[in-house]
Amino acid sequence: MFIVDVALKNNPAPVSVQRKSEDDAKALYQQIVGAIQSGNPATVELSCEQQAGKTVCVLVSEIAAVQMAEKSGSATSSGRPPGFFALAE
């Protein structure tokens, strides 16, 4: 399972969606990066493959960052998950 996190301006928690395959996650990542670079389309609709029915629409102008990571069951020795948005749970 792969996670795509989208950090929004002035929002401390990222919007996260999951993809079952690495190719699908990379395609979504590239779609979001392309939208950020071009400013077109104005919104990006994201849906999660893990939780059916989880869908969110995000204004591209409000995206601060995007990251893709493989979901692993283990956390680091600090007890925090890996990644840029390693928030304590």
GUVO-177772 format. One record per atom (N, C-alpha, C, O): x, y, z. Coordinates in steps of 0.2 Angstrom, whole numbers, padded with zeros to 4 digits, always signed. Layout:
# residues N
XYZ ...
//
This chain:
# residues 89
+0004-0006+0000 +0000+0000+0000 +0005+0006+0000 +0010+0006+0003 +0003+0011-0004 +0006+0017-0004 +0002+0023-0002 -0004+0023-0004 +0005+0028+0001 +0001+0034+0003 +0004+0040+0000 +0010+0041-0001 -0001+0044-0003 +0001+0051-0006 -0002+0056-0001 -0008+0056+0000 +0003+0060+0002 +0001+0065+0007 +0001+0072+0003 +0006+0073+0000 -0004+0076+0004 -0004+0083+0001 -0005+0088+0007 -0009+0088+0011 +0001+0092+0008 +0001+0097+0013 -0003+0103+0010 -0001+0106+0005 -0007+0106+0014 -0011+0112+0012 -0008+0118+0016 -0006+0117+0022 -0008+0124+0013 -0006+0130+0016 -0010+0131+0022 -0016+0130+0022 -0007+0133+0028 -0011+0135+0034 -0015+0130+0037 -0020+0131+0040 -0013+0123+0036 -0016+0117+0038 -0011+0113+0041 -0007+0110+0037 -0011+0111+0048 -0006+0107+0051 -0006+0100+0049 -0001+0096+0049 -0012+0097+0047 -0012+0090+0045 -0013+0089+0037 -0017+0093+0034 -0009+0084+0035 -0010+0083+0028 -0016+0079+0026 -0019+0076+0030 -0018+0080+0020 -0023+0076+0017 -0020+0070+0014 -0015+0070+0010 -0022+0064+0016 -0019+0058+0014 -0024+0053+0010 -0029+0052+0012 -0021+0050+0005 -0025+0045+0001 -0020+0039+0000 -0014+0040-0001 -0023+0033-0001 -0019+0027-0002 -0020+0024-0009 -0026+0024-0011 -0015+0021-0012 -0016+0017-0018 -0013+0011-0017 -0008+0010-0013 -0016+0006-0020 -0013-0001-0019 -0007-0003-0023 -0003-0007-0020 -0006+0000-0028 +0000-0001-0032 +0005+0005-0032 +0003+0011-0032 +0011+0004-0033 +0016+0009-0034 +0015+0013-0040 +0016+0020-0040 +0013+0010-0045 +0012+0014-0052 +0006+0019-0051 +0006+0024-0053 +0001+0016-0048 -0005+0021-0047 -0003+0027-0042 -0005+0032-0043 +0001+0025-0037 +0003+0031-0032 +0007+0036-0036 +0007+0042-0035 +0012+0033-0040 +0016+0038-0044 +0012+0042-0049 +0014+0048-0050 +0007+0039-0052 +0003+0043-0057 -0001+0048-0053 -0001+0054-0056 -0003+0047-0047 -0007+0052-0044 -0002+0057-0042 -0004+0063-0042 +0004+0056-0039 +0009+0060-0037 +0011+0065-0043 +0011+0071-0042 +0012+0062-0049 +0013+0066-0055 +0008+0070-0057 +0009+0076-0059 +0002+0068-0056 -0004+0072-0058 -0005+0078-0053 -0006+0084-0056 -0003+0077-0047 -0003+0083-0042 +0002+0088-0044 +0001+0094-0044 +0008+0085-0045 +0014+0090-0046 +0013+0093-0053 +0014+0099-0053 +0010+0090-0058 +0008+0094-0064 +0003+0099-0063 +0004+0105-0066 -0002+0098-0059 -0007+0103-0057 -0004+0109-0054 -0005+0115-0055 +0001+0108-0049 +0004+0113-0045 +0008+0117-0050 +0008+0123-0050 +0012+0114-0055 +0017+0118-0059 +0013+0122-0064 +0015+0127-0066 +0007+0119-0067 +0004+0123-0072 -0002+0127-0069 -0004+0132-0072 -0004+0126-0063 -0010+0129-0060 -0017+0127-0064 -0022+0130-0063 -0016+0122-0068 -0022+0120-0071 -0023+0112-0071 -0018+0109-0072 -0028+0109-0068 -0034+0112-0067 -0034+0116-0060 -0029+0115-0056 -0039+0120-0059 -0039+0124-0052 -0040+0119-0046 -0038+0121-0041 -0043+0113-0047 -0045+0109-0042 -0042+0102-0044 -0042+0100-0049 -0041+0098-0038 -0039+0091-0039 -0043+0087-0035 -0044+0088-0029 -0047+0082-0037 -0051+0078-0033 -0047+0071-0032 -0045+0068-0036 -0047+0070-0025 -0043+0064-0023 -0048+0059-0020 -0052+0061-0016 -0047+0052-0021 -0051+0047-0018 -0046+0042-0015 -0040+0041-0018 -0048+0038-0010 -0044+0034-0007 -0046+0027-0009 -0052+0025-0008 -0041+0022-0011 -0043+0015-0012 -0044+0011-0006 -0047+0006-0006 -0041+0013+0000 -0041+0010+0006 -0048+0010+0009 -0051+0006+0011 -0051+0017+0009 -0057+0018+0012 -0062+0020+0006 -0062+0026+0004 -0066+0016+0004 -0071+0017-0001 -0076+0023+0001 -0078+0023+0007 -0077+0027-0003 -0081+0033-0002 -0077+0039+0001 -0080+0045+0002 -0071+0038+0002 -0067+0044+0005 -0064+0048-0001 -0060+0046-0005 -0067+0054-0002 -0065+0058-0008 -0065+0065-0005 -0069+0068-0001 -0060+0069-0008 -0059+0076-0006 -0057+0080-0012 -0053+0077-0017 -0059+0086-0013 -0057+0091-0018 -0053+0096-0015 -0055+0099-0010 -0047+0097-0018 -0042+0102-0016 -0041+0108-0021 -0040+0106-0027 -0041+0114-0018 -0039+0119-0023 -0031+0119-0024 -0027+0118-0019 -0029+0118-0030 -0022+0118-0032 -0018+0123-0029 -0012+0122-0027 -0021+0129-0029 -0017+0135-0026 -0016+0135-0019 -0011+0138-0016 -0019+0130-0015 -0018+0129-0008 -0013+0124-0006 -0012+0123-0001 -0011+0120-0011 -0006+0115-0010 +0001+0117-0009 +0004+0121-0013 +0004+0115-0003 +0011+0118-0001 +0016+0112-0003 +0021+0114-0005 +0014+0106-0003 +0019+0101-0004 +0015+0094-0005 +0009+0093-0003 +0018+0089-0009 +0015+0083-0010 +0021+0078-0009 +0026+0079-0011 +0019+0072-0006 +0024+0067-0005 +0021+0060-0006 +0015+0059-0005 +0025+0055-0008 +0023+0048-0009 +0027+0044-0005 +0033+0045-0005 +0024+0039-0001 +0028+0034+0003 +0025+0028+0003 +0019+0027+0003 +0029+0023+0004 +0026+0016+0005 +0024+0015+0012 +0028+0017+0017 +0018+0013+0013 +0015+0012+0020 +0019+0005+0023 +0018+0000+0020 +0021+0006+0028 +0024+0001+0032 +0021+0000+0039 +0019+0005+0042 +0021-0006+0041 +0018-0007+0048 +0022-0005+0054 +0020-0004+0059 +0029-0004+0052 +0033-0002+0058 +0035+0006+0058 +0035+0009+0053 +0036+0008+0064 +0038+0015+0065 +0045+0015+0067 +0048+0010+0068 +0048+0021+0067 +0055+0022+0068 +0056+0021+0076 +0051+0020+0079 +0062+0021+0078 +0063+0020+0085 +0060+0026+0089 +0059+0025+0095 +0059+0032+0086 +0056+0037+0090 +0048+0036+0091 +0045+0040+0095 +0046+0031+0088 +0038+0029+0088 +0034+0033+0083 +0028+0033+0084 +0038+0037+0079 +0034+0041+0074 +0035+0038+0067 +0040+0034+0066 +0030+0038+0063 +0030+0035+0056 +0035+0039+0052 +0037+0045+0053 +0038+0036+0047 +0043+0039+0042 +0040+0044+0038 +0034+0044+0037 +0044+0049+0036 +0041+0054+0031 +0042+0061+0033 +0044+0062+0039 +0040+0066+0029 +0041+0073+0030 +0036+0075+0036 +0037+0080+0040 +0030+0072+0036 +0025+0074+0040 +0024+0069+0046 +0019+0066+0047 +0030+0067+0049 +0030+0062+0055 +0027+0065+0061 +0031+0067+0065 +0020+0065+0062 +0017+0068+0067 +0016+0062+0072 +0014+0057+0070 +0017+0064+0079 +0016+0059+0084 +0008+0057+0084 +0004+0062+0084 +0006+0051+0084 -0001+0049+0084 -0003+0048+0091 -0009+0046+0092 
//
